[in-house]
Amino acid sequence: MTGRAALTGSMRKEVCALFIDMHVHPAFFEPINEDPVREEMRHNVLNIHRNGTAPLEHVFHQMDCAGLDRLCLLPQDYTTQTGTAVVTNEEIKKLVDLASGRFIGFASVDPFLDGAAQRLEHAFADLGLRGLKLHPSRQHFYPSDPRLAPVYDICERYGRPIVFHSGLSWEPDTLSKYSRPIEFEELAYKRPKLRLCLAHFGWPWVRETAMLLVKYPNLYADTGALYFDSAREFYKRLFTEEIPLTWLDRSLRHQVMFGSNNPRFEQIRMAEAIGRLGLRDSTLDLIRGGNAVEFLGGSV
């Protein structure tokens, strides 16, 4: 038994929907780490120090063990802060091309560089990347900052979604005030056609995230939140105590996507934990992949 069924075979019937991890940082994938100096820069900029590089064969094996069909790869361009992009759009394109359809590539731009909108248009039109990743806490902007309007315009023109970091960040030089969920309300309100994901479910402001999801159908959230304990214990706390499980299983079921925040956290345990929360099969299918397909514009 392979794919999703390998994880869920004893728990539920096999279904045809894809299982998609919407939050993976590929900074330490081996094909883009030929330069040891660049690899060391990534360890320092991301504050991740104990992992080595992963050959694609290892990445695919981990996917199979977790039952994952696709990974959404999120780059980071912090040039204003660090002098370079941590992972470039071209490196994401390289990984996508090597993966035989198993990776979904996103773009990143530093919105304060000259020509940021043109860089993003190149990423969409020429590199074929599927969305934009931004990190307000690290890039030091509020989501409603008018200076980002040209970047948002490109996303709307191409029908591409945005994954925003929200809530706590362990990266250096981050300020949580920029990524508190309520700061995204004005953007969601003013641009209802723009699909936005609040990564990490906005933790610790989980109820605030839930409130926004109820109000704005163009808002999504991912489950890439794990800061204490085991994945099962943290998800139990998050989705049965901080908010009731029924909120996920009823009102929010079309707006939540699975995300692991790999490499900080292990996909296998997080995939298992989300499957053991006690959600209805139909809700679990939406979180594992159905909502991601819609967020991405209807195809993967």
C-alpha positions in Angstrom: 0.0 0.0 0.0 1.4 3.4 -1.0 0.6 7.1 -0.9 -2.2 8.3 1.4 -3.4 4.8 2.0 -0.1 3.9 3.7 -0.9 6.4 6.5 -4.6 6.0 6.7 -5.3 2.4 5.7 -6.2 1.2 9.2 -8.1 4.4 10.1 -10.4 5.1 7.2 -11.2 4.1 3.6 -8.9 5.1 0.8 -10.1 8.1 -1.2 -9.0 9.6 -4.5 -8.3 13.1 -3.3 -4.6 14.3 -3.2 -2.8 14.9 0.0 -0.9 18.2 -0.3 1.5 19.8 2.1 1.0 23.5 1.5 3.9 24.7 3.7 7.4 23.4 2.9 10.6 25.3 2.9 13.2 23.6 0.6 16.2 25.6 1.7 18.1 22.4 2.5 17.2 20.2 -0.5 20.4 18.9 -1.9 20.0 20.0 -5.6 20.2 23.7 -4.6 23.0 23.4 -2.1 26.1 22.8 -4.2 27.7 25.9 -2.6 28.6 25.3 1.1 28.8 29.0 1.8 25.3 29.5 0.6 24.1 26.6 2.7 25.7 28.0 5.8 24.0 31.4 5.1 20.7 29.6 5.0 21.3 27.9 8.4 22.1 31.3 9.9 19.3 33.4 8.3 16.6 30.8 9.1 18.0 29.9 12.5 18.0 26.2 11.6 21.3 24.5 12.5 21.1 20.8 13.1 19.8 19.4 9.8 21.9 18.5 6.8 20.9 18.6 3.1 18.3 16.1 1.8 18.6 14.3 -1.5 15.4 14.3 -3.5 15.2 10.5 -3.0 15.0 11.2 0.8 12.3 13.9 0.3 10.2 11.5 -1.8 10.6 8.7 0.8 9.4 11.1 3.5 6.4 12.0 1.4 5.6 8.4 0.8 5.8 7.6 4.5 3.5 10.5 5.3 1.1 9.7 2.5 1.8 13.0 0.7 1.2 13.4 -3.0 2.5 17.0 -3.4 4.6 19.5 -1.6 4.2 23.3 -2.0 7.7 24.8 -2.0 7.9 28.3 -0.4 11.0 30.4 -1.0 12.2 33.5 0.9 13.5 36.7 -0.5 14.8 38.9 2.4 17.3 40.9 0.3 16.6 44.2 2.1 17.5 42.5 5.5 20.1 39.9 4.5 21.6 41.1 1.2 20.3 38.0 -0.7 17.3 35.8 -1.3 17.5 32.8 1.0 15.9 30.6 -1.8 15.4 32.2 -5.2 12.5 31.7 -7.6 14.9 30.2 -10.1 16.0 27.6 -7.5 12.3 26.7 -6.9 11.8 26.3 -10.6 14.8 23.9 -10.7 13.4 21.8 -8.0 9.9 21.7 -9.6 11.5 20.6 -12.9 13.4 17.7 -11.1 10.4 16.4 -9.3 8.1 14.9 -12.0 5.0 16.7 -10.8 5.4 16.2 -7.1 6.3 19.8 -6.2 4.2 23.0 -6.5 6.5 26.0 -6.7 5.7 29.4 -5.2 7.6 32.6 -5.7 8.9 35.2 -3.3 10.0 38.8 -3.8 11.3 41.5 -1.5 8.6 44.1 -1.9 10.9 46.9 -1.2 13.4 46.2 -4.0 13.1 48.2 -7.2 11.2 46.2 -9.8 9.6 43.8 -7.3 6.4 43.6 -9.3 8.3 42.9 -12.5 10.3 40.2 -10.8 7.0 38.6 -9.6 5.5 38.8 -13.1 8.6 37.0 -14.5 8.1 34.3 -11.8 4.5 33.8 -12.9 4.7 34.3 -16.6 8.2 32.8 -17.4 9.0 30.4 -14.5 5.4 29.1 -14.1 5.3 29.5 -10.4 1.9 29.2 -8.8 1.7 31.8 -6.0 3.6 34.2 -3.8 5.1 33.7 -0.3 5.6 36.8 1.9 6.8 37.1 5.5 5.6 40.4 7.1 7.4 39.8 10.4 10.8 39.3 8.7 10.3 41.7 5.8 8.9 44.4 8.3 5.7 45.5 6.7 2.0 45.4 7.6 -0.1 43.5 5.0 -2.1 46.7 4.2 1.0 48.8 3.5 0.2 50.7 0.3 3.7 50.1 -1.0 2.8 46.5 -1.7 -0.1 47.4 -4.0 1.9 46.7 -7.2 2.8 43.2 -6.0 -0.8 42.5 -5.0 -1.9 43.8 -8.4 0.3 41.2 -10.2 -1.2 38.4 -8.1 -4.7 39.5 -8.9 -3.9 39.9 -12.6 -2.6 36.3 -12.8 -5.1 34.9 -10.4 -2.3 33.7 -8.1 -2.7 33.3 -4.3 -0.5 34.5 -1.5 0.7 32.5 1.5 1.6 34.9 4.3 3.5 34.1 7.4 1.2 34.9 10.4 1.7 34.6 14.1 5.0 33.6 15.8 8.2 33.3 13.9 11.4 31.8 15.2 13.5 33.4 12.5 15.9 36.2 13.7 15.0 39.8 13.3 11.2 39.2 13.3 8.5 41.3 14.9 5.2 39.5 15.6 3.2 42.7 15.4 3.4 42.7 11.6 1.9 39.2 11.3 -0.9 39.3 13.9 -4.0 37.9 12.0 -6.1 41.0 12.5 -3.6 43.0 10.5 -4.7 41.0 7.4 -8.3 42.1 7.6 -8.1 45.3 5.6 -6.3 43.5 2.8 -8.9 40.7 2.7 -11.7 43.3 2.8 -10.3 45.5 0.1 -9.2 42.7 -2.3 -11.9 40.1 -2.1 -10.7 38.3 -5.3 -7.3 37.8 -3.8 -6.9 34.4 -2.2 -4.8 34.7 1.0 -3.5 32.0 3.4 -2.6 32.8 7.0 0.1 30.3 7.7 0.5 28.6 11.0 -3.1 29.3 11.7 -1.9 32.6 13.1 -0.7 31.0 16.4 -1.0 32.1 19.1 -4.0 34.2 17.8 -6.0 31.2 16.8 -9.4 32.5 17.6 -8.6 35.7 15.8 -7.7 33.7 12.7 -11.0 31.7 13.0 -13.0 35.0 13.3 -11.4 36.2 10.1 -12.0 33.0 8.2 -15.7 33.2 9.1 -15.9 36.7 7.8 -13.9 36.5 4.6 -14.3 33.5 2.2 -11.1 34.6 0.4 -9.0 33.8 3.5 -7.5 30.4 4.2 -5.2 29.1 7.0 -2.7 26.2 7.2 -2.0 23.8 10.0 1.8 24.4 10.0 1.8 25.3 13.7 3.8 23.2 16.2 5.7 24.9 19.0 5.4 22.7 22.0 5.0 19.0 22.9 4.3 16.4 20.2 2.3 17.0 17.0 -0.7 15.1 18.4 -0.7 16.9 21.7 -0.3 20.3 20.1 -3.0 19.8 17.5 -5.3 18.5 20.2 -4.7 21.6 22.2 -5.1 23.9 19.2 -8.1 22.3 17.5 -10.1 20.9 20.5 -9.3 23.4 23.3 -8.3 26.8 21.9 -11.1 26.4 19.4 -13.6 23.6 19.4 -13.1 20.8 16.8 -16.6 21.5 15.6 -15.5 24.9 14.3 -13.1 23.1 12.0 -15.6 20.3 11.1 -18.5 22.7 10.3 -17.9 26.4 9.8 -14.2 26.5 8.7 -14.0 23.2 6.8 -13.5 24.8 3.4 -10.7 27.2 4.4 -8.2 25.1 6.3 -5.2 23.4 4.5 -2.6 20.9 5.8 0.8 22.4 6.2 3.8 21.0 8.0 6.3 23.9 8.1 9.0 21.4 7.2 12.0 21.3 7.8 11.4 22.7 11.3 8.8 19.9 11.9 8.4 16.3 10.7 5.7 15.8 8.1 5.0 12.2 9.0 4.0 12.9 12.6 2.0 16.0 11.7 0.1 14.1 8.9 -0.7 11.4 11.4 -1.8 13.9 14.0 -4.3 15.7 11.7 -5.8 12.4 10.8 -6.4 11.4 14.4 -8.2 14.6 15.5 -11.6 13.0 15.0 -12.8 15.1 12.0 -15.3 13.7 9.6 -13.9 12.0 6.6 -15.3 14.7 4.3 -13.6 17.5 6.3 -10.3 15.6 6.4 -10.3 15.2 2.7 -10.8 19.0 2.3 -8.0 19.8 4.7 -5.6 17.3 3.2 -6.1 18.4 -0.4 -9.4 19.7 -1.6 -9.1 23.2 -0.2 -5.5 23.4 -1.5 -6.7 22.7 -5.0 -9.2 25.5 -4.8 -6.7 27.9 -3.2 -4.3 27.1 -6.1 -6.9 28.0 -8.7 -8.4 24.6 -9.4 -5.5 22.5 -10.5 -2.2 21.1 -9.1 
